[in-house]
Amino acid sequence: MQSRFTLSYYAYMGSLLQIRGVPEETRRILKARAAARGQSLNAYVLELIGRDVARPTVDEVLARAARRSERARESATEAIRAGRADREQQLGAVADG
């Protein structure tokens, strides 16, 4: 039977992620960068993953914008036409007046 400490450790620490097939050169560079920051390789890679997950993807940004956008009752072309007609009417009134 596992101790209560071991069970709470795994509940707190989250899940295990294992990456296979990492080229030796890549592992060496990551380990050197981690050491330069005074971190373990695990802490450094976890930080990299955290930064990547914190940034939304382009698709996520577009989906969020689509959810927030209001639906227009008229097309942009119709709105521009109406604005131009109003402006021409105002300019015509100034020229006549």
C-alpha positions as CSV (number, residue, x, y, z in Angstrom):
1,M,0.0,0.0,0.0
2,Q,1.3,3.4,-0.9
3,S,1.8,6.0,1.8
4,R,-0.4,9.0,2.1
5,F,2.6,11.2,1.3
6,T,3.2,9.4,-2.0
7,L,-0.4,9.7,-3.1
8,S,-0.6,13.4,-2.3
9,Y,2.7,13.9,-4.1
10,Y,1.4,12.5,-7.3
11,A,-1.9,14.4,-7.0
12,Y,0.1,17.7,-6.5
13,M,2.7,17.1,-9.1
14,G,0.5,16.3,-12.1
15,S,1.1,13.8,-14.8
16,L,4.3,12.4,-16.2
17,L,5.3,13.3,-19.7
18,Q,8.0,11.3,-21.4
19,I,9.5,12.5,-24.7
20,R,11.2,9.8,-26.8
21,G,13.6,10.3,-29.7
22,V,15.1,13.6,-28.6
23,P,18.3,14.1,-30.6
24,E,21.4,14.1,-28.4
25,E,22.5,17.5,-29.6
26,T,19.0,19.0,-28.6
27,R,19.2,17.4,-25.2
28,R,22.7,18.7,-24.7
29,I,21.7,22.3,-25.6
30,L,18.6,22.2,-23.4
31,K,20.6,20.9,-20.5
32,A,23.3,23.6,-21.0
33,R,20.6,26.3,-21.1
34,A,19.0,25.0,-18.0
35,A,22.3,24.9,-16.2
36,A,23.0,28.5,-17.3
37,R,19.8,29.5,-15.6
38,G,20.5,27.4,-12.5
39,Q,17.6,25.1,-13.3
40,S,17.3,21.4,-13.7
41,L,16.6,20.1,-17.2
42,N,13.1,19.1,-16.0
43,A,12.3,22.6,-14.6
44,Y,13.6,24.3,-17.7
45,V,11.6,22.2,-20.1
46,L,8.5,22.5,-18.0
47,E,8.9,26.3,-18.1
48,L,9.2,26.2,-21.9
49,I,6.1,24.1,-22.2
50,G,4.3,26.4,-19.8
51,R,5.2,29.5,-21.9
52,D,4.0,27.8,-25.0
53,V,0.7,26.7,-23.5
54,A,0.1,30.2,-22.1
55,R,0.2,31.7,-25.6
56,P,-3.0,31.1,-27.6
57,T,-2.7,29.7,-31.1
58,V,-3.9,31.7,-34.1
59,D,-6.9,29.4,-34.4
60,E,-7.8,30.0,-30.7
61,V,-7.5,33.8,-31.1
62,L,-9.7,33.8,-34.2
63,A,-12.3,31.6,-32.5
64,R,-12.4,33.9,-29.4
65,A,-12.7,36.9,-31.7
66,A,-15.6,35.3,-33.6
67,R,-17.4,34.5,-30.3
68,R,-17.0,38.2,-29.2
69,S,-17.9,39.8,-32.4
70,E,-21.4,41.2,-32.9
71,R,-23.3,40.2,-36.0
72,A,-23.8,43.2,-38.3
73,R,-27.3,43.9,-39.7
74,E,-25.9,45.1,-42.9
75,S,-22.8,44.5,-45.0
76,A,-19.8,46.7,-44.9
77,T,-20.5,47.7,-48.5
78,E,-24.0,48.9,-47.6
79,A,-22.7,50.9,-44.6
80,I,-20.1,52.6,-46.8
81,R,-22.7,53.4,-49.5
82,A,-25.0,54.9,-46.9
83,G,-22.2,57.0,-45.4
84,R,-21.2,58.3,-48.8
85,A,-24.8,59.2,-49.6
86,D,-25.1,61.1,-46.3
87,R,-21.9,62.9,-47.0
88,E,-22.9,63.8,-50.6
89,Q,-26.2,65.1,-49.3
90,Q,-24.5,67.3,-46.7
91,L,-22.0,68.6,-49.2
92,G,-24.9,69.4,-51.6
93,A,-26.7,71.2,-48.9
94,V,-23.6,73.3,-48.1
95,A,-23.1,74.1,-51.8
96,D,-26.7,75.2,-52.2
97,G,-26.8,77.2,-49.0
